[in-house]
Amino acid sequence: MPKALWTARKIVAKNNEKRLGSVVKELQARCQGYLQEKNQITEIIKTKFSDLETKLVNKIEETINPKTTTDLEEIPTRSYAEMTKSNNDLNITNIKRLLRSEKVEEQIEEQRKQSRDANIIIHGVKETENEKDFVAELLSDVNINTKPTYVSRIGKESGVRPIKVVFKDTPFKYRFMKQLRELKQHPSVWLKMMRY
């Protein structure tokens, strides 16, 4: 191989290494910039989630019945994970408060579920009918001798709105549901419920 060709190849190789080195440095600088942007975005997201968590906890505390919170000590707004981050904060009192607040939330949800469990919704009764009279007639036709606690139409006034009936207790609701087969003997009521 001639010496001139050899020298030319060396010069081209050095130029390529210099260009390649500068491209690698530029890519490393860009990657470093992207990593910094990623870290900044991560911090912004953490801050936003923390703010949302705080707002959510405040909203939950607003909806809790005031009677249940007066008996309790101040409920911590930090999660269990946050409390365990530093051993200074982790003590038996904080754990008791956290468990107590969870128990109160479960009890409230259970009470709400039980209050809804005594409800029935009747669809298909024309708006021209008096709801209370209709429900009284319906209950007498299925041989139930109790008066509901609450009877009202629900929803927006467009078309045929359903009737919400709240019984005193859940067993009354289940007894009513079991006795619905009695409606077959009273076609007038049965037809009223089927018409739209």
C-alpha positions in Angstrom: 0.0 0.0 0.0 1.5 3.4 -0.9 2.5 5.6 1.9 0.3 8.5 0.7 -2.8 6.3 0.8 -1.8 5.1 4.3 -1.4 8.6 5.5 -4.7 9.7 3.9 -6.5 6.8 5.7 -5.0 7.9 9.1 -6.1 11.5 8.6 -9.6 10.4 7.6 -9.8 8.1 10.6 -8.6 10.9 13.0 -11.2 13.3 11.5 -13.9 10.7 11.9 -12.9 10.0 15.5 -13.0 13.8 16.2 -16.4 14.1 14.6 -17.7 11.0 16.4 -16.3 12.3 19.7 -18.1 15.6 19.3 -21.3 13.8 18.3 -21.0 11.6 21.4 -20.4 14.6 23.6 -23.4 16.4 22.1 -25.6 13.4 22.7 -24.4 13.1 26.3 -25.1 16.7 26.9 -28.6 16.3 25.4 -29.2 13.2 27.5 -28.1 15.1 30.6 -30.6 17.8 29.8 -33.4 15.3 29.2 -32.6 13.7 32.6 -32.8 17.1 34.3 -36.1 17.8 32.6 -37.4 14.4 33.7 -36.4 15.0 37.3 -38.1 18.4 37.2 -41.3 16.9 35.8 -41.1 14.1 38.4 -40.9 16.7 41.2 -43.8 18.7 39.7 -45.9 15.5 39.5 -45.1 14.6 43.1 -46.1 18.0 44.2 -49.4 17.9 42.3 -50.2 14.4 43.7 -49.4 15.7 47.2 -51.7 18.7 46.7 -54.5 16.4 45.4 -54.1 14.0 48.3 -54.4 16.9 50.7 -57.5 18.2 49.0 -59.0 14.8 48.9 -58.4 14.2 52.6 -59.9 17.6 53.4 -63.0 16.8 51.3 -63.4 13.5 53.0 -63.2 15.2 56.4 -65.8 17.7 55.4 -68.3 14.9 54.5 -67.8 12.9 57.7 -70.7 13.4 60.1 -69.6 16.0 62.8 -71.1 13.8 65.5 -68.6 11.0 64.8 -65.5 13.4 64.7 -66.3 15.2 68.0 -65.5 12.0 70.0 -62.2 11.5 68.3 -58.8 13.2 68.7 -57.4 15.0 65.7 -57.3 12.6 62.7 -53.8 12.7 61.1 -53.8 13.8 57.4 -50.7 11.9 56.6 -50.7 8.4 55.2 -49.2 5.4 57.0 -46.3 5.4 54.5 -45.5 9.0 55.3 -45.6 8.3 59.0 -43.2 5.5 58.7 -40.6 7.4 56.8 -39.0 8.8 59.9 -38.9 6.8 63.1 -39.4 9.9 65.2 -43.0 10.2 63.9 -43.7 6.5 64.3 -45.2 5.9 67.7 -48.2 4.0 69.0 -50.4 7.1 69.3 -50.1 7.9 65.6 -50.8 4.3 64.6 -53.9 4.3 66.9 -55.1 7.5 65.4 -54.7 6.2 61.9 -56.5 2.9 62.7 -59.2 4.8 64.5 -59.8 7.1 61.5 -60.0 4.1 59.2 -62.5 2.4 61.5 -64.7 5.5 61.6 -64.6 5.7 57.8 -65.7 2.0 57.5 -68.5 2.6 60.1 -69.8 5.6 58.2 -69.7 3.7 54.9 -71.5 0.8 56.5 -74.2 3.1 57.9 -74.7 4.6 54.5 -75.0 1.2 52.9 -77.6 0.1 55.6 -79.6 3.2 55.0 -79.7 2.6 51.3 -80.5 -1.1 51.8 -84.0 -0.3 53.0 -84.9 1.5 49.7 -86.8 0.3 46.6 -87.3 2.1 43.3 -90.5 1.6 41.4 -90.5 2.4 37.7 -93.3 2.9 35.2 -95.9 4.7 37.3 -97.4 7.7 35.4 -96.8 11.2 36.9 -100.5 11.9 37.1 -100.8 9.4 40.0 -100.3 10.3 43.6 -97.2 8.4 44.7 -98.2 7.9 48.3 -101.7 6.6 47.4 -100.2 4.3 44.8 -97.6 2.9 47.2 -100.2 2.4 49.9 -102.4 0.5 47.5 -99.5 -1.5 46.3 -98.5 -2.5 49.9 -102.0 -3.5 50.7 -102.2 -5.6 47.6 -99.1 -7.5 48.6 -100.4 -8.0 52.1 -97.9 -5.7 53.9 -99.3 -3.7 56.8 -96.6 -1.1 57.2 -96.3 2.5 56.0 -93.1 3.5 54.3 -90.9 6.2 56.0 -90.5 8.2 52.8 -92.2 8.2 49.3 -91.2 10.6 46.5 -90.4 10.8 42.9 -86.7 11.1 42.0 -84.9 12.6 39.0 -85.5 15.4 36.7 -89.1 16.2 35.6 -88.9 14.7 32.1 -91.0 11.7 31.2 -91.9 9.1 33.8 -89.8 9.5 36.9 -89.3 6.5 39.3 -90.7 6.5 42.8 -88.3 6.0 45.7 -89.8 4.2 48.7 -87.9 4.1 51.9 -88.9 1.5 54.5 -88.4 1.7 58.2 -86.0 -1.3 58.1 -84.4 -3.7 55.7 -86.7 -6.7 56.6 -89.7 -4.8 55.5 -88.1 -4.2 52.1 -87.2 -7.9 51.7 -90.7 -9.0 52.8 -92.2 -6.6 50.2 -89.9 -8.0 47.5 -90.8 -11.6 48.5 -94.6 -10.7 48.3 -94.4 -9.2 44.8 -95.8 -12.4 43.3 -99.1 -11.4 44.9 -99.5 -8.7 42.3 -100.5 -11.3 39.7 -103.8 -11.5 41.6 -104.3 -7.7 41.2 -103.9 -7.0 37.5 -104.9 -3.3 37.8 -101.8 -2.5 39.9 -99.7 -4.8 37.8 -100.7 -3.1 34.6 -100.0 0.4 36.1 -96.5 -0.6 36.8 -95.9 -2.1 33.4 -97.2 0.9 31.4 -94.9 3.8 30.4 
